[in-house]
Amino acid sequence: MFTMLNLVQPKELEEAYQILSEKRNNTILGGCAFLKMGKKRITTGIDLSNLKLNYIQERDGFIEIGAMTSLRDIEINPLLKDNYNGVLAQSVRDIIGVQFRNGVTVGASVYSKYGFSDLITALLSLDTEVELFKAGRMPLEEFLAQPKGKDILVRLWIRKTSCQAVYMSFRNSASDYSVLNVAVSKLNDQWRIAVGARPSKAALAVSASEMLVGEIPSSERIEAAVQKVTEELSFGTNTRGTSVYRKALCKALVRRGILEVMACKSN
C-alpha cells in the first residue's frame, strides 16, 4: 500500500504539471489499482478528475481517448467496437473483473509502460499517438522507447482507418495477467505485429511485419514471419513462464492472429 501526504485536484493541466514538477515524489494518480500494490511514498497525489479527460470521441480523422477514460469504457464503447474489428475491447475484456476495469484508467496504463499491459499491445497494432503535456504528440512506439520522465499523458489519438485487427493472449487462469499477448493488424497490404508480456513491455515486430507486405501471404511466408518474430524480439523468464515457453506461445498466437486477420471480410 502506498502512503500519500497531500491530495490536490487541479482544474487546469498547467497547474497539474507545475505541482508534478515541484517535488520528485509528487505523482499523477490514475485509478491507483496497481499503485496500491507497491509501497511508494507520495508527497502530493495529483488527481486529474476535474480536467474532463474521461471521453472517447471521433475528431479530425482520429478516435481521441482522454487519459481518465476507464478500461471498462474501452470495453463497451460503441465507436471502438465498430472500428478496428473491436480489437481494443478484445484486449481489455479479460483483465481481472468489471469492478477493476471500472477503476483503471487508460492514461495510467499507457504512461506506466507496464510489461503485462494488454491494452498497449493492442494500441501498438494500430496507428496510435500519445499526447503529453510537455513533450507533445508522438507515435506510441516512440514514447515506449523513451526513458521515463516527468510529464502528463493527456490523451491518445488513433487514426481512424478500415484496418482489421485481432488480439490474442494466453493466461494461466481466466482473469490472471497474460503470460504472453499478441495483436495483429492489416491495412491494405501493410501489416503490424505487436507482442507484449514477454514479460517486458510490448514491442512491434517490424521485420516480421514487413515480410507479409504485398500479395496475400502464402503459408511459407506466414511461417517465415512467425519465426522472424521470435528472432527479432527478446523473451524473458518470470514466475508465469520461461523464455522458451513464451517463444513457443508467440509462434502459435502470431500464426493464429495472421490467419484470423486474413479471414476478415474487409482489409
N, C-alpha and C positions, 0 to 999 in steps of 0.2 A: 504494500500500500504506500502511495506517495504522501508526502506532507506538504502543505501549502500555507504560507503565512498571510497572503493577501489575495483577493479576487477583484478584478475590475471588469467592467462591461463597456468598453468604449463604443462611441456612436459614429466614429469615423475611422477609416483604415489608417490614416496618418497618425492618429492618436495611438492606435494599437501598435503600430510599428515603432513609434517613439518609446513606448513603455517596454516593448520587447527588447529594444536596444540598450536600455538603461543598465541592466544587470545580466550577468551571464546565466543566472538561474531563472530568469523570467521566461515563461513558457506559454505558447499558444495552446489553448485547450480545445480539443475536438469533442468526441463523445467520452473520452477518458477510459474507454474499455480496456485498452492494452496498457495505458499508463498506470492503471490500478494494479497491474501485475508486478510492477517494479517497486523500487524503493527510492525513487527520485525525490530530492528536496527542492521545492519550488518556492522562490521568493514571492513572485507575483504571478498568478494564473490569469491569463487573458482570454476571456470568453467572447467569442465573436457573434453571439446570438442576436445582438441588436443591429448587425450590419446588413441584414436582409440578403444573406448569401445562401439561403435554402430554396433553390429553384432549379428547374430543368426547362429550357426553352429553346426554340429554334430562332437563330438570328444570323443574317448575312451569310447564308450557306453553311453554317455550322450548327451543331447542337451544343448549347452552352450549359454547363453544370456548375452551380455555385458550390463553394467549398464546404458549406454546412449542410449540404444535402446528405441524407442518410442512405445507407446501403439498402434499406427497405424501399426507399423511394426509387432507387435504381432498379430494384427488382420488379416493381409494379407499374412503373410509369409507361403509359401507352406509347409515347413518342419513341422511347428506347426499345420497346417491344416490337414496334413496327419498322425499325431500322437495324441494319447490320445482322439480320437474321436473329435478333434478340440476344446477341452474344453477351451483352453486359448483364442482362437479367440472368442468363445462364450461369455467369461466373460467380454471382453472389448468393444464389438461392440456397446453397448448402452450407453457408457459413453459420455455424453454431445453431442459432434459432432466431425466430422472428423478433423476440424481445431484444436480443443482442443486436440484430441488424437495424433495429429502430434507433439504437443509440450511437452506432459507429458512423462517423462522417467520412465523406469522400476525401475531403482535404487532408485529414489526418492520415488516412490510409495511404494516400499517394505521397504526401510530403515526407512521411516517415520511412519510405522506401523499404518496407518490410519484405524480407525474403519470401515469406509464406503467403504474400498477398495474392489472392485470386483476381482481384479487380485490376491490378497493374498489368498482369499478363494479358487480360482481355483488351485493355486500353492500348497496349503496345501493338496489338494486331490491327488496330485502326489508325487512321491519320489523326493522332491526338497531340494537342499542345497544352502546356500548362501556362497559366499566367500568375507570375509572382509580383508582389507589390513593388519590390526594389529592382529585381533583375529583369522584370518584364516578361514577355511572351516567348516561349521557345518550345521545340519539339520535346515530347516526353522522354525520348531516348537520350537526348542531350542533357535534360535535367537529371535523369537517373545516373548519368556518368559523372556528374559534378560532386565534389565533396560537400558534406552538409554544412550549412551556414545559417545565419540569422535572417530569415525572410518569412513572408506570409504567402501561402498559396491561396489565391483569391478565387480562381475558377479554372475549369477545364474547357477546352474548345475541341470538339470532334468534328472533323469535316464531314458534311452530310453527303454521302455517296450511295451508290447502289451496290456496294461491295457485299459479298456473302461471307459470313464468318461463323466459326464454331468454337466452343470452349469445352475442354475436357479435363478432368482431374482424376487422380487416384487417391483415395483416402483409406486409412485402416478401419475407420468406422464412419458412419454417415455424416456426423457433424464434427469430425476431427479436422485438424489442419491438413492441407494437401501434402502427400508425400512428393508429388510432382504435379504440375498443371501445365497445360498447353493450350494455346489459341492459334488458329489458322484462319487466314482471310485471303480472299481473291477479289481483285477489281480489274475487270477486263483481263489482261494476261499477266498482271502483276500480283505476286504472292507475298504474304508476310507470315512468318512462323515465329511465335514467341513462346518461350519456355520459362516457367517460374518454379519456385520452391525447389531449387536444385541442390542444396537448400538456400543458396544465395539469391539475391533479387533477380527478378525476371529480366530477360535479355532477348533481343532479336537474333535469330539465326540468319544472318544476312546472306552468306554464301549459299546456304541450303535453299533459301527462298529464291535466289537468282537462278538456281538450277531448274526451277519449274516454269520459268518465264517462257512465253511463246505458245505454241500449239498445245492442245490437250496433252498433258504428260503421259507417257507410256508407263507401264508397270516398272520397267527398268529404270526410267528417270525418277520415278517416285522412290524406289528402293535406294537409289544413289543419293537422293536428297535426304532421306531418312537417316542414312548412315552419316552423311555430312553434318547433320545437326549434332550428333553425339561427338563428332570430332572437333567442331569449332566452338562448342560451349563446354564449360567445365562443370563437373558434378562432384558433390561432396557427400560426406557421411555424417549423419547425426542419429538421434535415437529413433527416428522414423524409418530410416533406411540407409543402405550403403550406396556408395557412388556407382558400383556395378549394377545394383538393383535399379537405381534411378535411370541409368543408361538404357537398361532393358525396357523399363516403363516408357521412357521417352520415345524409343523406336515405335512401340505399339501405339501410343497415343498420337504421335505425329502422323503415322501412316493412316490411322483411322480418321484423323482430322482432315487430311488431304482428300481422302475418298469421300467424306461427307460433304465437303465444300464442292467437290466436283459434281455431286448428285443434286445440288441445289438448282432450282429451276432457272434462276436469273443470275448471271455472273457479269 
